[in-house]
């Protein structure tokens, strides 16, 4: 089996727990969702060009970069048939910090038997995405202190839903929480005001740093 890799590069983490730190990015082809604000829709095209790589080849590339933070992203990387083998291989390297960005629709329990699982960053799709119906709510029970839930918000309705979920599942007690804006759709001050008005302790607001440094449509950064 092979993994369908559409991009691989070194840059800084633009968001998440290790925002601002160097990371090796591996972007995989394909996604089962179609979010209205998706900024990597090109990678989801069924005809997108990709490099077929084995888990061993991906691991070798990562080690060659000499960068110890690894971000596996997409698309939806957990849809790759050989992803389990890659995660197993990466988990055996104590030098690596592995983060996998997942869209919230794939059951994380499928990967719960890994001895050293990656840090999952689960992007819960709020109403403005058009994909909330696809969310696997069971995933909230799988999250640990090493994981992250990201709420990409484009409206006040999105913020209200994020607050509801944070409270219902007591997310601040079990994992890290980030609220990010849909780029260009919501005023940043509105998010801050909402957090203040609702005393959202333990929740982090975060912008996408890479969209500030480079053109928002730039690839490979």
N, C-alpha and C positions, 0 to 999 in steps of 0.2 A: 504493500500500500504506500501511497505517497500523499504528501500534504501540498495543497495548492497555494503557493506563496505569490502574492502580487507585488509586495514591496518588502524590502529589508534594508534598514539603515540605522545609523546612530544619530540621536538628537537629544534634546532635553525632554523630560516629561513635562507636558504642558498642563497637566492637571493631576489630581489624585494625591495619595499619601506622600509621594516622593516628587512632587512638583518642583521643577527647577533643577533636578538632578539628571545627569546623563543616563540614557537608557538605550539598549538595543531593541529596536522595534521589528517585529515580524507581523506583517499584515496578511491575512488569509482571505481567499476569495469566497464570496457567497454569503447570503443572509436569508433568513426566513421571514423577515419583517420588511416593511416599506414605510419607514417613518417620514413624515412630511418635511422634517428639517434635516434629514440625513446629510452629513457633509462628506461622506465617503460612498455615495451611491454608485460611483463608477466601479468600485470594487465588488459590487453586488450583481453586476450585469453578468448574465449567464455566458456571454461571449468574451468576458474579460480575459486578457492574456495572463498567464501565470507560469511560474517555474515549478515543475514537479520536483519536490524535495522529500527525501526520507527524513525520519526523525533524527537519524544520526547526522545527516547533512546539515539540518537546521542547527543542531547542537554544535557542530564543528564551526559553523559561521559565527554563532554567538561567542564561542570561546576565542575565536580569532580576533574579535573586536576588542577584547580585554576590558569590556564594560560589564559590570556585575549586575546591574539592574536590567531586567528583561521584561518587555511588555508584549504580550501576544494579543493581537487585536484583529479587527475585520472591518466590515462584515461581522459574522458571528463565528468566532474560531472554534467553539465547542461543537459545531456541526461537522468539522473535519473528521473523517472516519479514523484517521490515525492519531488523533489528538491525545488519546489516552496513553499511547506509547511515547509520545513526545513529553507529556507531563511526567510520566514515570521516569524517563531518562533525565529530565531537568531536575527532578526532585532528589536525585542521588548526588547532585553537586552542591555541597554546602557553601560554596562561594557565591552562588547565584541567588538573587532575590527575584522571584518570578511573579509577575502580576498578569492576570488574564482578564481582559475586558469582555464581559458577556452582556447580552441584551435583556436578560431577565425572563426569557421564554424557554430556556433549556434547563432541565432539572439538574441542579448541582449535586444532588445525591448520587448521580452516576459516577462521580469522581471522589466520593467520600472515603473510598477504601485506600487512597494513596497514603503512604506512610508520612510523606511530607508534602501536603497539598499546596498549590500556589495560593497567592493572595487573590481572591476573586473581587473584581470591581463590577458590581451588578448595576446596570443602568436601567432603573425602573422607568418604563415608558408611561408618562403622564398623559392626560386627555388630549393635549394639543398635538401629540405625536400621531394620533389616529390608530395606535397599536396597543392601547392599554388592555384590550380584551385578550391579548395573547400572553399576558404576564402569568408566570407560574408562581402563585402566592406561597406555595410550599417552600420556595427558596428562602423566604425570610427565616424559616426554622433551621436552615443549614448554615447561616452566617455566623462567623466567629469574630473575635477581636482582631484578627489579622485581615479581615475582609472590609469591604466598603460598599455602601449603597450610594449611588449617584442619582439625583433627581434633576433632570434637565428641564427647566421651567420656562415657558414662553408666555404665561398669562397668570393672572391672579387665581384663576380656577386651578391651574397647575399647582401653584403654591399651597392652596387650600388642601388639595388632595395629598400633596407631600406631607403636610402637617398631620393630616388624618392618619396616614400610614405610619409615620414616625411614632405617633402616640399609641395607636392600636397595637403595634407589634413591639413597642418599647425598644426601638432600634438603637437609641443612644446608649442603652445599657448593655448592648451586645456587640456593636460594630461601629465603624466610622461612617459619618453621614456628610455628604457634600451636596449643596444646591448650586447648580450652574445655570446661567441664562442661555436660552436659545439665542444664538448670536444675532443681534440686531432686532429682536422681537420684543424685548422687555427692558425697561430702564433698570440699571443696576441699583439705583436708589430705592426702587420699589421693592426689590428683594430684601435690602437692608431694613427698610421700614417694616416690612412684613415680619421679619425675624424679631425686630424690637417689639412690635405690637403683640407678638405671641410668645414672648420670652423663650425663644428657641435655643436654650442652653445646650451646648455640646454639638451643635450643628455648624458646619463650616460652609461659608459662601466662597465660591471659587470661580474665577474666569478662566478661559482657555488661553494660557500664556502663549502658546505657539501662534495663535491668531492675532496676537498683539505684536509679536516679533516679526512674523512673516505675513504675506498676503494670506487671507483666510482660505483661499482656494489652492494654495501651494501644496504640492505633494512632496513626500520624502523629507518632511521636517517634523 
